[in-house]
Every structure is written in C-alpha cells, then in structure tokens.
Amino acid sequence: MSLSLQGRKILLGVSSGIAIYKAVDLLSMLRKSGAELKVVLTPEAEKMVSGSVFSAVGNCPVYSELFQVQEGFIPHTDLSRWAELFVIAPATANTIAKLNVGIADNLLLATALAYPDRPKMLVPTMNTRMYENPVTLENIASLKSMGWHVITPESGHLACGELGKGRYPENSAIMEEIAYLLFEKPLAGVKVMVTAGPTREKIDNVRYITNRSSGKMGYALARMLRLMGAEVILISGPTTLKIPSGVRAVKVQSAAEMAKAVDTHSKDSRVIIMAAAVADYRPAEPSESKIKKGAGKLTLILERTRDILATLERKEGQIVIGFCAEDRDLENRAREKLVKKSLDAIVCNDISRRDIAFGSEENEVSVFFRDGSSEYIEKADKDTVALQLIKRVILRLLSKS
C-alpha cells in the first residue's frame, strides 16, 4: 500500500507484550508514509524496548513519565491535544481494562483519558484465553461504544506456544485502518460495485483460457473507495490478491459466473465500475475429463461469452464506468465502446506498453466521458491512480447526477 500520510499528526501508544517489536516496524512504516509522530510508552513497555529505539526509528520524541513536566509542557494534556489520531499498538488486556474504567496511573492511560473526540484505535494483542475471557470481550465492546476503532487480532501460533486468537495483525492491515480513520468520507452512504481480475474459461478439468490481468487496478479502486467512505462490493475473478479490509467480496471464476454476480449486485449500486478483464470467448464444449494429447492438432471451438456491460440492466441515476484495454488507436476505440455500451465514462489502458497495466504495479490511463471531455491520469502506482480516478471521475459524475 502506498498511501501518503504526509503531515498527519499520529500519536503511537505502546503497552507491554511480546508483540512490542512489531510496534517498532509500525512506527517505521508511519515515518515512511510522511506522518508527524510522537510516541508514548507504558513503564512496562520501556523495560522491554528502550525509548531510544522508538525515537531513532520514528525520528520523533518519546514520552513515558507521567510527571515529565517541563517549561509548561504537561505530557498527557499536551499530547492529547496535539494528535489527530491516537493508536495504541499493542494494547494489552491490562491496558484495555484500565482504559474501560478510566484508570490513569501511567502516561499512556492519562493521555487516553484526556484525548478529545477524535479518531482513536486499539490493537489488542494477548494470549488467546485472556482475549476470549468474557471480561476482556466486554471491555473491548464497551470501548467500541466509546468510539475506539478496534482491530480484531489474528488467529495462529502465539508466543506462549498456544494456538488461537490473539496475534498482533499485519502492520499493513493496521496502516490501512489508520488511513481509513484519517481519510475524508465524501462517498459515505454511496454503494459501489467493482469488478476486478481475469476470468477463467474451462477447456477440461485441468486447463482453461484466461488473460494476464492481475486484478490490481480493480482491487486498488475497491480499497480507495472504502477509505473514502463508500460501501464497496468487489466481484473478483481468480487472483492472488488479499481482499481489502472492509470490502465485501464475491469470488467468481468464469465470465458466466461474473455476469450472474453483476446482475445480482448491480441492482442496488449507485456506482458500477467494470474493471475486470472478462473473457470474450469460451470453449463451446468443455471436457469433463482431461483431454489426452495426440499426434495431431487439437481444435477448440470457441463461442462468445455474454457482453456484461452491453447487456447490463441499468436503473435511473446509476453511474456506469467501463474499462478497456487497447494496443493502438486508443481514443477512437475507447470512445466507440463508450457510445456502444452507453457508459458515463470509460477508462482506457494502453496494453502496448509493458511498464503499466496488466501485471504491473503502476498504471497510466486516459478517461473519456459521455459529454466528450477527457481526463489524463499520469503514471503512478495503482493506489494513486485509483485515488485520482475517484476524485476526478467518480466524484465528478456524482456531482452532476
């Protein structure tokens, strides 16, 4: 994920626990994102990892003493006023319990008690029996009702040797939730359906026809739409990508399965984005068993798949955005499809290039609108391109509808 948090004021609170070393990596990721950082440690956390380590990694001040008052700077009140996001990672069962009842016997807890009505996040990490204890679960539920955004711990092998829920999540997932809390939400209440990835059309029970689409552009769109407040449903062909946090996904294989899913989920979607690379043809008579090789040629008879975009049943007020992949005469071909399929806009990928589009981490696209206008989005990573598509295409179309 390549989101910029440039200049955002983030206070990282760290309580003790074996996962504390992962908080150092989280701090490093936040620094690389451009965030302005400060760290507050519990006394127990500082016994496990020195504040000097956090200060060096984050290039930021670190605080741990409740009565570290200097020149009028009162740590718990000044830190709580300074931050626009307060993240406690890891958050132990003890810290969670004290937070819930308002105990403020260390600097981290006092800062949390003084923290105003701004975004705040907990990353619970502990032994599975501690986490699943009804007291802990009640404390977490109570803190959620107070406005804390809680990331559910992962399941797996724990440091104590037990297996269960309580593991510290991947820092990439925490970074995504941090971005979600800090992003403005211009798409709040808007339901968006996104298709992504290739389809696979069966030849026999081990072979299929497909294409080079990785799904990265569609997944980036789904991720960014969710960060901007949209309710997102992602209809995905086969990919190796992880479903973005907070996005509902429907997995499909073939063009027929994708068409069925689109028919179901497009009905109540305000915006429809068809970024998938759907196969135009499929074997007319796929074999139910493996086709054995012979001495001569093998002939496959292909038949057209349904053109999902062209046959989509649209409702009044829906915005439909298509994608196309062309290797020459890009604008003319894109505009022809725009008109033929009655789209509001079409995003054109130049597949004659190997540095963008299919399989690449970067993209560069041209967007053509029904009203004859166009937008050019310069080469960047796909998250950035997705963000530009939302701002310059989706929000523009929504404002006019």
C-alpha positions, 0 to 999 in steps of 0.5 A: 500500500502506498498511501501518503500520510504526509503531515498527519499528526499520529500519536503511537501508544505502546503497552507491554507484550511480546508483540512490542517489536512489531510496534517498532516496524509500525512506527517505521512504516508511519515515518515512511508514509510522511506522518508527524509522530510522537510516541508514548510508552507504558513503564512496562513497555520501556523495560522491554524496548528502550525509548531510544529505539522508538525515537531513532526509528520514528525520528520523533520524541518519546514520552513515558513519565507521567510527571515529565513536566517541563517549561509548561509542557504537561505530557498527557494534556499536551499530547492529547491535544496535539494528535489527530489520531491516537493508536495504541499498538499493542494494547494489552488486556491490562491496558484495555481494562484500565482504559474501560474504567478510566484508570490513569496511573501511567502516561499512556492511560492519562493521555487516553483519558484526556484525548478529545473526540477524535479518531482513536484505535486499539490493537489488542494483542494477548494470549488467546484465553485472556482475549476470549475471557468474557471480561476482556470481550466486554471491555473491548465492546464497551470501548467500541461504544466509546468510539475506539476503532478496534482491530480484531487480532489474528488467529495462529501460533502465539508466543506462549506456544498456544494456538488461537486468537490473539496475534498482533495483525499485519502492520499493513492491515493496521496502516490501512485502518489508520488511513481509513480513520484519517481519510475524508468520507465524501462517498459515505452512504454511496454503494459501489460495485467493482469488478476486478481480475481475469476470468477463467474459461474451462477447456477440461478439468485441468486447463482453461483460457484466461488473460494476464490481468492481475486484478490490481487496478480493480482491487486498488479502486475497491480499497480507495473507495472504502477509505473514502467512505463508500460501501464497496462490493468487489466481484473478483475473478481468480487472483492472488490478491488479499481482499481489502479490509472492509470490502465485501467480496464475491469470488467468481471464476468464469465470465458466466459466473461474473455476469450472474454476480453483476446482475445480482449486485448491480441492482442496488449500486449507485456506482458500477465500475467494470474493471475486470478483464472478462473473457470474450470467448469460451470453449463451446464444449468443455471436457469433463475429463482431461483431454489426452494429447495426440499426434495431431492438432487439437481444435477448440471451438470457441463461442462468445461469452455474454457482453456484461456491460452491453447487456447490463440492466441499468436503473435511473441515476446509476453511474456506469464506468467501463474499462478497456484495454487497447494496443493502438488507436486508443481514443477512437476505440475507447470512445466507440465502446463508450457510445456502444455500451452507453457508459458515463465514462470509460477508462482506457489502458494502453496494453502496448506498453509493458511498464503499466497495466496488466501485471504491473504495479503502476498504471497510466490511463486516459478517461473519456466521458459521455459529454466528450471531455477527457481526463489524463491520469499520469503514471503512478502506482495503482493506489494513486491512480485509483485515488485520482480516478475517484476524485476526478471521475467518480466524484465528478459524475456524482456531482452532476447526477 
